[in-house]
Amino acid sequence: MNLIIMDSSSIISLAMNSLLYLLKKMKKPSVKFVITGDVKKEVVEVPLHIKKYGLEALMIQQLLSEGILEMPEAIKINPAEIAIERQKLMDTANHTFNARGEWIRIISNGEASCMALAKLAEERNFNVAVMVDERTTRMLCEMPKNLRAILESKLHTSVHAEERNFKFFSGLKIIRSSELSYIAYKKGLVGISDGKQLVDALLYAVKFKGCAISSQEIEQIKKLG
Amino acid sequence: MQEKENILDILLKTKQAVKEGNVVLMRELSNRTVHSASIYGDTDNIAVAVIVYMLSKIVERKKYHEYKEWPVFFQTCMNGLSIAITSLKKDDTEKFSSSLEEIRKRVGKISGNLRNYIKDVFRKAEINKASRIYEHGISMQKTAELLGISIFELAEYAGSTGIGDVNLSITKDIGERIKIAKEILA
């Protein structure tokens, strides 16, 4: 079973571009899209009370009702178990970079819960990827040294990294809404016929709604055809 | 509250910059608090960053000054800054925080159209500062939580900046990432 654990940022990029239907088209018996309770709170429960984003929240809620998006219980992972693992990961992540004698709190419950669920699902032999559009979590998992460099350059102060913590986050497979959109395009699932401009439009659309993909990466994807 | 001396210096310079209409200096001062806010996740640092940025915007927009409610509101802001400075000098952190909160509350008490304009400026100041904190390397959710804004708002704003284009942000070969996506979505 393949599992895609979606972080708030990736759902938001898709929702704000009216691309949530791609999840419906890409859902298969062998592919599940799962969100944690913390993410549900961020993308459904909170925005339902914000007039500007209420419609997006309802559309995401609809996907949950239809079973396109599923909660961890669907794969028999208990929320209490996720909460314990989430706390461990959050404490570790937030004790990894130190500036001016202070540990920098870089992530919160939503992101930590996605990593926690991914770890628990891998232990149960699911083939897992985390879909995360925001930059910090991806960098923490894939290139924490670069995250230290960004913190250092932006904070204008030296940042110490507790490198022994890096292993807790490494090894997670990460994709973004940009890759999902590209695969949907390649499979002809987008439903818009102008192929040449479509891939460019799709990738920049998610970028402009918060997907941390560079223009350089977008140009590389376009060359893949 | 962290870095008292830094905040005190920022507030004193802000007060002077407001009097001189020096918007550029106000923006720089606002950014200085973002560094501390990112490290300490301290709400007072964040409140100062937002208020200083908000002041830079309303000082810049001369049309606001023509509203009859403007003099009272402006004076309230200046008084708020003075109280914040005095409280900080006396190490009265409670009064310091409440003076910053008072500036925000005052916005709700302005009558007429000016209230809506200033409220909007305040909201945009929060989103702008959130985007800066995210740019510093704090996650999107953590940043939204610190500023009390929605992740939707932050994602939309951050997407219009060049945050994703920083070379250090590229952490995996794009072909490799597409391969992962293809395998998982197969």
Contacts between the chains, C-beta under 8 A, distances in Angstrom:
chain1	res1	chain2	res2	distance
A	2	B	183	7.9
A	2	B	184	4.9
A	2	B	185	7.3
A	2	B	186	7.3
A	3	B	184	7.9
A	4	B	184	6.1
A	4	B	185	7.5
A	8	B	140	7.5
A	8	B	141	6.2
A	8	B	151	5.4
A	9	B	140	5.3
A	9	B	141	7.7
A	9	B	151	7.0
A	9	B	155	6.0
A	12	B	151	6.2
A	12	B	152	5.6
A	12	B	155	4.7
A	13	B	155	6.7
A	13	B	159	7.8
A	16	B	152	6.9
A	16	B	155	7.2
A	16	B	156	6.6
A	26	B	185	5.8
A	30	B	186	7.8
A	31	B	184	7.3
A	31	B	185	6.2
A	31	B	186	8.0
A	42	B	141	6.5
A	42	B	151	5.6
A	43	B	151	7.6
A	46	B	150	6.6
A	47	B	150	6.1
A	47	B	152	5.9
A	50	B	150	5.6
A	50	B	152	7.5
A	52	B	150	8.0
A	52	B	152	7.4
A	52	B	153	7.8
A	53	B	150	6.1
A	53	B	152	4.5
A	53	B	153	8.0
A	56	B	152	6.7
A	97	B	137	7.9
A	99	B	39	5.0
A	100	B	39	6.0
A	102	B	2	7.7
A	102	B	39	5.3
A	102	B	40	5.9
A	104	B	38	7.0
A	104	B	39	5.7
A	104	B	41	7.9
A	104	B	137	7.7
A	104	B	138	7.4
A	105	B	41	5.0
A	105	B	138	7.5
A	105	B	142	6.4
A	106	B	137	6.5
A	106	B	138	5.6
A	106	B	139	5.8
A	106	B	142	6.5
A	107	B	139	4.5
A	107	B	141	7.2
A	107	B	142	5.6
A	108	B	139	6.4
A	108	B	141	4.5
A	108	B	142	4.1
A	108	B	145	5.3
A	109	B	141	7.4
A	110	B	141	4.2
A	110	B	151	8.0
A	111	B	139	5.3
A	111	B	141	5.7
A	111	B	142	7.6
A	127	B	183	7.6
A	127	B	184	6.5
A	128	B	184	7.9
A	129	B	180	6.0
A	129	B	181	7.2
A	129	B	184	4.4
A	133	B	155	7.5
A	134	B	134	7.7
A	134	B	139	5.8
A	134	B	140	3.8
A	134	B	141	7.4
A	134	B	155	7.8
A	135	B	134	7.7
A	135	B	140	7.9
A	135	B	163	6.6
A	135	B	164	6.8
A	135	B	169	5.4
A	136	B	134	7.7
A	136	B	137	5.9
A	136	B	138	6.5
A	136	B	139	3.9
A	136	B	140	7.2
A	136	B	142	7.8
A	137	B	139	5.8
A	138	B	171	6.1
A	139	B	137	7.8
A	139	B	169	6.8
A	139	B	171	5.7
A	142	B	171	3.9
A	142	B	172	5.6
A	143	B	171	4.0
A	143	B	172	7.9
A	146	B	168	4.4
A	146	B	169	7.3
A	146	B	171	6.4
A	147	B	137	5.8
A	149	B	168	5.5
A	150	B	136	7.5
A	150	B	137	4.7
A	150	B	166	7.0
A	150	B	168	5.4
A	150	B	169	7.6
A	151	B	38	7.9
A	151	B	136	6.7
A	151	B	137	4.3
A	154	B	35	7.5
A	154	B	38	7.3
A	154	B	135	6.5
A	154	B	136	4.2
A	154	B	137	6.4
A	155	B	35	5.1
A	155	B	38	6.3
A	155	B	39	6.3
A	155	B	136	6.3
A	156	B	35	6.4
A	157	B	35	7.5
A	157	B	39	7.9
A	173	B	180	5.0
A	173	B	184	7.2
A	174	B	172	7.6
A	174	B	177	7.5
A	174	B	180	7.7
A	175	B	177	6.1
A	175	B	180	5.8
A	175	B	181	4.5
A	175	B	184	7.0
A	176	B	177	7.6
A	179	B	177	5.7
A	179	B	178	5.6
A	179	B	180	7.6
A	179	B	181	3.8
A	180	B	181	6.4
A	180	B	185	7.1
A	182	B	178	6.5
A	182	B	181	7.4
A	183	B	178	7.5
A	183	B	181	5.4
A	183	B	182	6.1
A	183	B	185	5.3
A	207	B	159	6.2
A	207	B	164	6.1
A	208	B	159	4.4
A	208	B	160	6.2
A	209	B	155	5.9
A	209	B	156	6.1
A	209	B	159	4.9
A	210	B	140	7.1
A	210	B	154	7.4
A	210	B	155	3.0
A	210	B	156	6.6
A	210	B	158	5.3
A	210	B	159	4.2
A	211	B	159	7.1
A	211	B	164	7.0
A	212	B	163	6.5
A	212	B	164	4.0
A	212	B	169	6.0
A	213	B	164	5.5
A	214	B	164	5.5
A	214	B	165	4.7
A	214	B	166	7.6
A	214	B	167	7.7
A	214	B	169	6.6
A	214	B	170	5.9
A	215	B	165	5.8
A	216	B	165	7.4
A	216	B	170	7.2
A	217	B	170	6.5
A	217	B	174	4.8
A	220	B	174	4.8
A	220	B	175	7.6
A	221	B	174	6.0
A	221	B	178	7.1
A	224	B	175	7.4
A	224	B	178	7.2
